[in-house]
Amino acid sequence: MTDQTPAQYTGPRRILSGIQASGALHLGNYLGALKRFTELQETGAPLFVFVADMHAITVWQEPEKLAAQTREIAAAYLASGLDPAKAVIFPQSAVPAHAELAWIFNCVGRLGWLDRMTQFKEKSGKHKERSSVGLYTYPVLQAADILLYKATEVPVGEDQKQHLELTRDIAQKFNNDFGTPGYFPLPEPLIQGPATRVMSLRDGAAKMSKSDPSDLSRINLTDDADAIANKIKKAKTDPEPLPETVEGLEGRAEAKNLVAIYAALADTTREAVLAEFAGQGFGAFKPKLAELAVSSMANVTAEMRRLMNDPAEIDRALAAGAEKAREVAEPTIAEVKKIVGFWQG
């Protein structure tokens, strides 16, 4: 008997991603996700971008705030340039098939696979027995999010690569277990750009986060020009001038972060940034970065504030997107139910 290569998925190319509805978005979300989404919608491949409100409730969310947070994420999508005519923008919970497929995948995935997920260990800390079951199993829901639309590519940060590997494992096991080779694709990660992981302005070793108690640690998408410039001015640095090479940034976390942010905002490389600023101190570099950040973010922040004052416009976009998403999702979940042997009626 010879080893056989698993059958390849032959369906269309599709791209999918989402952001949790759990608080204000910041520059890290914009550079690591939103800016890239707007680029991906121009590739010609169908793009599905959802607001992950089901993932959000793996930790406690105030119910009266959750819908507002969902609208805020959607507003950020639209303000960043996502076009509802080109991308399917929708709330995760508006498509029941996400939960249905997640349950089936809970019965396909293995406990040992989830035990290896490092993010659960980081988020639960020393008191994992107090964490919700959803926080433990949310990588399975994430697999369902992706495979429900048979997405072939997923824009992810470095910290999500492990979850995409789990998605591939679940897809392959489903295909094998039910004798449906090539039914689900094995999605590939899309990790590109100079600032896929933006770090805190106060600590270059920590990821920029909306949960950081210090507002100076991040640039929010609703910050005005003065706030953006002030936060960059106060960003933590070191006393050394900028080096000539990227290798010279090693061991200088804050310098490395600010150079990466500049490169991402300017659509250039870190090498090009250092070629321009090598030998200069942060007294010269920070004002240039602040100027670039303000000019780059001005339209986004203004449109974000406009949309947040018009929730009806956001709701119309979400409703239309949810309808489009269901049109794709419902045939998939119906077929999966038939494959696993559920009663058809």
SVG drawing of the C-alpha trace seen along z (x, -y; Angstrom):
<svg xmlns="http://www.w3.org/2000/svg" viewBox="-40 -69 64 71">
<polyline fill="none" stroke="black" stroke-width="0.4" points="0.0,0.0 1.4,-3.4 0.8,-6.7 -1.7,-8.9 -1.7,-12.7 -5.1,-14.0 -7.4,-15.1 -7.2,-18.8 -10.0,-21.2 -11.1,-22.4 -13.6,-25.1 -13.3,-28.9 -10.8,-31.1 -12.4,-32.9 -11.0,-35.1 -12.4,-35.5 -11.6,-37.3 -13.2,-38.9 -12.6,-41.1 -14.2,-40.6 -16.9,-43.0 -15.3,-43.7 -14.2,-47.3 -12.7,-50.2 -10.4,-49.5 -6.9,-51.0 -4.0,-51.5 -2.8,-47.9 -6.2,-46.7 -6.0,-49.2 -2.5,-48.3 -2.8,-44.5 -6.3,-43.9 -8.5,-46.8 -6.0,-48.3 -5.3,-44.9 -9.0,-44.0 -9.4,-47.0 -6.5,-45.8 -7.8,-42.3 -11.3,-43.3 -9.5,-44.5 -8.0,-41.0 -11.2,-39.7 -11.7,-36.9 -14.9,-37.1 -14.1,-38.6 -16.2,-37.8 -15.5,-40.1 -17.6,-39.5 -18.0,-41.1 -17.2,-38.3 -19.9,-38.9 -20.2,-35.2 -16.5,-35.1 -16.8,-38.3 -19.1,-36.6 -16.4,-34.0 -15.6,-36.6 -18.3,-38.7 -19.8,-41.5 -22.4,-44.0 -25.5,-43.0 -26.6,-46.6 -23.1,-47.4 -22.6,-44.4 -24.8,-45.7 -23.1,-49.1 -19.7,-47.4 -20.8,-45.4 -21.8,-48.6 -18.5,-50.2 -16.5,-47.3 -18.7,-47.6 -18.2,-51.3 -14.4,-50.8 -14.7,-48.3 -16.6,-50.9 -14.5,-53.9 -11.3,-52.0 -12.6,-51.6 -14.4,-48.3 -17.1,-48.5 -20.4,-46.5 -20.6,-46.1 -17.3,-44.3 -17.1,-42.6 -19.7,-40.8 -19.8,-42.5 -22.0,-40.9 -22.4,-40.0 -21.4,-36.4 -24.5,-35.8 -26.8,-36.8 -25.8,-33.5 -27.0,-30.6 -25.0,-28.1 -21.8,-29.3 -23.0,-27.7 -24.4,-24.6 -21.1,-23.8 -19.2,-24.6 -21.1,-21.8 -20.3,-19.3 -16.7,-20.3 -16.7,-19.9 -17.4,-16.3 -14.7,-16.0 -11.9,-17.9 -9.9,-16.2 -9.4,-17.3 -5.7,-17.1 -5.7,-19.6 -7.4,-22.2 -5.1,-21.4 -2.2,-22.6 -3.8,-26.0 -1.5,-28.6 -4.0,-31.5 -6.4,-29.8 -3.5,-29.4 -2.6,-33.1 -6.2,-34.3 -7.3,-32.0 -4.1,-32.5 -3.9,-30.6 -7.7,-30.2 -8.7,-28.2 -11.5,-26.4 -13.2,-29.8 -13.1,-30.4 -16.1,-29.8 -16.3,-26.6 -16.6,-28.9 -13.2,-30.4 -11.7,-26.9 -13.5,-25.8 -13.6,-29.1 -10.8,-27.9 -13.4,-25.3 -15.9,-28.1 -13.2,-29.9 -12.7,-26.8 -16.5,-26.8 -16.4,-30.5 -13.7,-29.8 -14.9,-26.5 -18.6,-27.4 -17.7,-29.7 -15.0,-27.3 -12.5,-30.1 -9.2,-29.2 -7.2,-32.1 -7.4,-33.8 -5.5,-37.1 -4.1,-36.4 -1.6,-37.8 1.3,-35.7 -0.6,-34.9 -3.5,-33.3 -1.4,-30.9 -1.9,-28.1 -5.7,-28.4 -5.5,-28.2 -3.5,-25.0 -6.3,-23.6 -8.8,-24.6 -6.7,-22.7 -6.6,-19.7 -10.4,-19.7 -11.0,-20.1 -8.7,-17.2 -10.2,-15.0 -13.8,-15.7 -12.8,-15.0 -11.2,-11.7 -13.8,-10.6 -16.8,-11.0 -15.2,-9.9 -15.5,-13.3 -11.9,-14.0 -11.4,-17.6 -14.8,-18.7 -13.4,-21.3 -10.3,-23.3 -7.2,-23.5 -7.0,-27.3 -3.7,-29.1 -2.6,-32.1 -2.1,-35.5 0.6,-37.2 2.2,-40.2 3.3,-43.7 5.8,-45.4 3.4,-45.9 1.3,-42.7 1.8,-42.8 1.8,-46.4 3.1,-46.8 2.2,-49.1 3.5,-52.7 4.4,-52.3 6.0,-48.8 7.5,-47.4 7.3,-43.9 3.5,-44.0 1.0,-43.9 -1.1,-47.1 -4.3,-46.3 -7.7,-47.8 -7.6,-46.2 -4.4,-48.0 -5.4,-50.4 -3.2,-53.2 -4.8,-55.0 -1.4,-56.3 -0.4,-52.7 -2.5,-52.9 -3.9,-55.1 -7.7,-54.7 -9.5,-55.0 -11.6,-57.7 -8.7,-59.8 -8.4,-63.3 -5.2,-64.7 -4.0,-66.3 -4.5,-63.0 -2.6,-61.0 0.3,-63.5 0.5,-63.6 0.6,-59.8 3.4,-59.5 5.3,-62.3 5.0,-60.4 5.7,-57.0 8.5,-55.1 11.9,-55.1 15.6,-54.7 18.4,-57.2 20.2,-55.7 19.9,-57.1 18.1,-55.0 20.5,-52.4 21.3,-51.9 20.0,-48.4 17.0,-46.4 19.4,-44.1 20.4,-47.1 16.9,-47.3 17.3,-43.9 17.1,-44.3 15.4,-47.7 11.7,-46.8 10.3,-50.3 12.5,-51.6 11.6,-48.5 7.9,-49.1 7.9,-52.8 9.9,-52.1 7.4,-49.3 4.5,-51.6 6.0,-54.3 6.7,-51.7 3.2,-50.4 1.6,-53.8 3.8,-54.9 3.4,-51.6 7.1,-51.1 9.7,-48.9 11.6,-49.2 14.8,-49.3 13.5,-52.3 12.6,-54.1 16.0,-53.5 17.7,-54.6 15.9,-58.0 16.3,-58.4 19.5,-56.4 21.7,-58.3 18.8,-60.6 17.4,-60.5 13.7,-60.2 13.5,-63.9 13.6,-64.2 11.8,-60.9 8.8,-61.2 7.4,-64.5 7.7,-62.9 5.9,-59.8 3.2,-61.9 2.7,-63.9 2.4,-60.7 0.0,-59.1 -2.3,-62.1 -2.4,-62.5 -2.9,-58.8 -5.6,-58.4 -7.5,-61.7 -10.1,-60.3 -10.6,-57.1 -11.2,-58.8 -13.5,-61.4 -15.6,-58.8 -15.6,-56.6 -17.1,-59.4 -19.7,-60.2 -20.9,-56.6 -21.1,-56.2 -23.5,-59.1 -25.7,-57.3 -26.3,-53.8 -29.1,-53.2 -26.6,-53.4 -24.4,-50.8 -27.4,-48.5 -28.5,-48.6 -25.0,-47.5 -24.9,-44.7 -28.4,-43.5 -27.5,-43.4 -24.3,-41.6 -26.0,-39.0 -28.4,-38.1 -25.5,-37.6 -23.6,-35.5 -26.6,-33.3 -27.0,-32.6 -23.5,-31.1 -23.6,-29.5 -27.0,-27.7 -26.2,-25.4 -22.9,-24.4 -24.5,-23.5 -27.4,-21.7 -24.8,-19.6 -22.7,-18.9 -25.8,-17.7 -26.5,-15.3 -22.9,-14.1 -22.9,-13.4 -26.2,-11.6 -28.7,-14.0 -32.3,-13.5 -33.4,-15.3 -37.2,-15.2"/>
</svg>
